[in-house]
């Protein structure tokens, strides 16, 4: 029997569809269609939650220009300017995350330093008494994608049926597709699409499962749901993008397929938007590097996963440079606490900003 699809699953299915042509409308249509099929066994309350998730995500999709939907940009760590001469708000948000940085702004200096000491212990994963560049970089990345991890954690138990702290492929498959497996999706209107989804999910799951033991840890499951956030999943992101756009199945993307993914042929009397011609020029002049008229996997990777500044790497280097008094390329807890106000804020460094509701301790 089909288990209730958790919101994260519906969100992921929507995300995959939203990368195809006419992302806004087709994504909503297909997602609502899935939710309606699943409604055979879902409670009314769960169904309403799923539909609400679809609507919220669809609204977000409409806000993004269609030519940008497939490009995965690395967001900066803070909206503040990185200018230590005028304060450390950028560093605070980079190190803590935006919401937690607001929490520290409410604390006394003593409370901030006490919490910071506990955080340092967590960052020092090998317990050698030092925070290395790699450890600090990992921590900053972790804080910046905390919203993703919180979403995965929220629905973890929906998939981890045996409670062993891992999710096996069979657990995921049965939870997501169980109702249809015995009948080979005979009750589904778009049977081929569901079979394709199952095949794609299995391939992606096996790639995320780096040790090949058939089960995913929490981090591996996060990589499965959000492959664009993990370097070792890049080939999967590229392969899935090609499959979405490559309508004739030749393994590459033509100009017509490239534009068709973003824009449908205008109705009679409608003029083609200027951005469409701009994208055609981008394809011919920049995307198609070898000028063979197609985008291959390497060219697709350069398009959707552009090489950008690694903000977490730069921030880790910056914080270590500013606090590493003995210049050994790593920092101790003592060195960090001596420069505590660069890492975290407090009431003493909160220059008139509105106080926000106090969060739970990290």
Secondary structure, 3 states (H helix, E strand, C coil): CCCCCCHHHHHHHHHHHHCCCCHHHHHHHHHHHHHHHHCCCCCHHHHHHHHHHHHHHHHHHHCCCHHHCCCCCCCCCCCCCCCHHHCCHHHHHHHHCHHHHHHHCCCCHHHHHHHHHHHHHHHCCCCCCCECHHHHHHHHHHHHCHHHHHHHHHCHHHHCCCCCCCEEHHHHHHHHHHHHHCCCCCCCCCHHHHHHHHHHHHHHHHHHCCCCCCEECHHHHHHHHCHHHCHHHHHHHHHHHHHHHCCCCCCCEEHHHHHHCCCCCCCCCCCCCHHHHHHHHHHHHHHCCCCCCEECHHHHHHHHCCCCCCHHHHHHHHHHHHHCCCCCCCECHHHHHHCHHHHCCCHHHCCCCCCCCCCCCC
